[in-house]
């Protein structure tokens, strides 16, 4: 049981998953914000 409690090899995986999820959320937020602005800019151009 002590070996299991002292094993930290899975902790790196958990950190990586949390950081990746945060990066994905930020990317989605930035993409959404840019999409709105690009759509507005394109609709402002009248051909």
N, CA, C and O of each residue as an XYZ file, in Angstrom:
188
protein
N       0.819     -1.193      0.000
C       0.000      0.000      0.000
C       0.873      1.271      0.000
O       0.533      2.269     -0.637
N       1.998      1.214      0.724
C       2.889      2.384      0.762
C       3.447      2.698     -0.613
O       3.578      3.862     -0.991
N       3.779      1.635     -1.372
C       4.318      1.840     -2.715
C       3.280      2.552     -3.584
O       3.628      3.446     -4.355
N       2.024      2.166     -3.465
C       0.947      2.797     -4.231
C       0.774      4.264     -3.846
O       0.609      5.115     -4.720
N       0.808      4.564     -2.566
C       0.622      5.942     -2.098
C       1.796      6.838     -2.461
O       1.614      8.037     -2.668
N       3.001      6.275     -2.543
C       4.191      7.070     -2.860
C       4.458      7.184     -4.356
O       5.314      7.963     -4.773
N       3.733      6.414     -5.168
C       3.934      6.439     -6.623
C       3.320      7.705     -7.196
O       2.114      7.921     -7.077
N       4.143      8.546     -7.820
C       3.673      9.818     -8.377
C       3.715      9.827     -9.903
O       3.647     10.897    -10.507
N       3.824      8.676    -10.533
C       3.947      8.636    -11.989
C       2.663      9.106    -12.673
O       2.728      9.661    -13.770
N       1.522      8.902    -12.067
C       0.264      9.357    -12.659
C       0.019     10.842    -12.469
O      -0.814     11.420    -13.168
N       0.722     11.469    -11.546
C       0.520     12.886    -11.274
C       0.920     13.736    -12.468
O       0.294     14.761    -12.737
N       1.943     13.327    -13.175
C       2.383     14.074    -14.359
C       1.307     14.017    -15.435
O       1.049     15.011    -16.113
N       0.686     12.868    -15.590
C      -0.385     12.709    -16.570
C      -1.560     13.602    -16.221
O      -2.139     14.239    -17.102
N      -1.914     13.656    -14.968
C      -3.028     14.504    -14.535
C      -2.707     15.966    -14.798
O      -3.563     16.711    -15.276
N      -1.493     16.382    -14.494
C      -1.086     17.767    -14.762
C      -1.168     18.081    -16.249
O      -1.644     19.145    -16.643
N      -0.699     17.146    -17.072
C      -0.721     17.350    -18.520
C      -2.154     17.472    -19.028
O      -2.441     18.319    -19.874
N      -3.040     16.647    -18.527
C      -4.442     16.685    -18.955
C      -5.088     18.001    -18.549
O      -5.829     18.591    -19.335
N      -4.823     18.465    -17.350
C      -5.407     19.722    -16.872
C      -4.876     20.897    -17.684
O      -5.645     21.776    -18.073
N      -3.582     20.925    -17.942
C      -2.999     22.013    -18.737
C      -3.516     21.989    -20.171
O      -3.789     23.042    -20.749
N      -3.652     20.808    -20.745
C      -4.176     20.691    -22.103
C      -5.628     21.157    -22.168
O      -6.011     21.858    -23.105
N      -6.426     20.781    -21.195
C      -7.825     21.226    -21.160
C      -7.903     22.744    -21.041
O      -8.742     23.370    -21.689
N      -7.049     23.336    -20.230
C      -7.019     24.795    -20.119
C      -6.633     25.461    -21.422
O      -7.227     26.468    -21.808
N      -5.644     24.909    -22.103
C      -5.219     25.469    -23.386
C      -6.329     25.366    -24.427
O      -6.527     26.285    -25.222
N      -7.044     24.256    -24.422
C      -8.157     24.084    -25.366
C      -9.268     25.082    -25.072
O      -9.834     25.667    -25.995
N      -9.580     25.281    -23.817
C     -10.620     26.256    -23.457
C     -10.233     27.669    -23.882
O     -11.071     28.419    -24.383
N      -8.988     28.028    -23.688
C      -8.517     29.348    -24.109
C      -8.587     29.475    -25.625
O      -9.010     30.508    -26.144
N      -8.175     28.436    -26.333
C      -8.217     28.466    -27.797
C      -9.650     28.601    -28.309
O      -9.901     29.338    -29.262
N     -10.572     27.903    -27.691
C     -11.981     28.005    -28.093
C     -12.509     29.405    -27.826
O     -13.237     29.956    -28.653
N     -12.160     29.983    -26.702
C     -12.595     31.341    -26.384
C     -12.045     32.362    -27.357
O     -12.774     33.243    -27.814
N     -10.764     32.252    -27.679
C     -10.144     33.178    -28.633
C     -10.751     32.989    -30.017
O     -11.036     33.965    -30.711
N     -10.949     31.746    -30.416
C     -11.563     31.471    -31.717
C     -12.962     32.033    -31.823
O     -13.349     32.574    -32.859
N     -13.709     31.906    -30.762
C     -15.072     32.437    -30.745
C     -15.073     33.956    -30.845
O     -15.865     34.534    -31.590
N     -14.195     34.597    -30.102
C     -14.113     36.060    -30.138
C     -13.672     36.551    -31.513
O     -14.218     37.525    -32.031
N     -12.693     35.885    -32.100
C     -12.217     36.284    -33.426
C     -13.279     36.022    -34.495
O     -13.427     36.804    -35.434
N     -14.001     34.940    -34.348
C     -15.041     34.605    -35.314
C     -16.105     35.700    -35.361
O     -16.562     36.079    -36.440
N     -16.491     36.199    -34.215
C     -17.495     37.254    -34.150
C     -16.984     38.528    -34.829
O     -17.708     39.165    -35.595
N     -15.752     38.887    -34.546
C     -15.190     40.108    -35.128
C     -14.965     39.972    -36.628
O     -15.200     40.922    -37.374
N     -14.518     38.817    -37.077
C     -14.295     38.600    -38.502
C     -15.626     38.631    -39.250
O     -15.721     39.213    -40.330
N     -16.637     38.015    -38.683
C     -17.968     38.034    -39.314
C     -18.483     39.467    -39.434
O     -19.044     39.839    -40.464
N     -18.298     40.260    -38.402
C     -18.741     41.656    -38.445
C     -17.948     42.441    -39.490
O     -18.517     43.264    -40.208
N     -16.655     42.196    -39.577
C     -15.823     42.900    -40.555
C     -16.207     42.517    -41.979
O     -16.251     43.375    -42.860
N     -16.480     41.257    -42.206
C     -16.851     40.809    -43.547
C     -18.220     41.367    -43.939
O     -18.427     41.758    -45.088
N     -19.146     41.403    -42.996
C     -20.464     41.936    -43.325
C     -20.428     43.450    -43.551
O     -21.317     43.999    -44.201
N     -19.417     44.118    -43.024
C     -19.287     45.555    -43.222
C     -18.760     45.872    -44.626
O     -18.932     46.988    -45.116
N     -18.128     44.905    -45.263
C     -17.621     45.109    -46.616
C     -18.748     44.830    -47.595
O     -19.279     43.720    -47.635
N     -19.112     45.820    -48.376
C     -20.176     45.602    -49.355
C     -19.546     45.522    -50.738
O     -18.843     46.434    -51.174
N     -19.808     44.431    -51.404
C     -19.227     44.241    -52.740
C     -20.243     44.584    -53.787
O     -19.955     44.492    -54.981
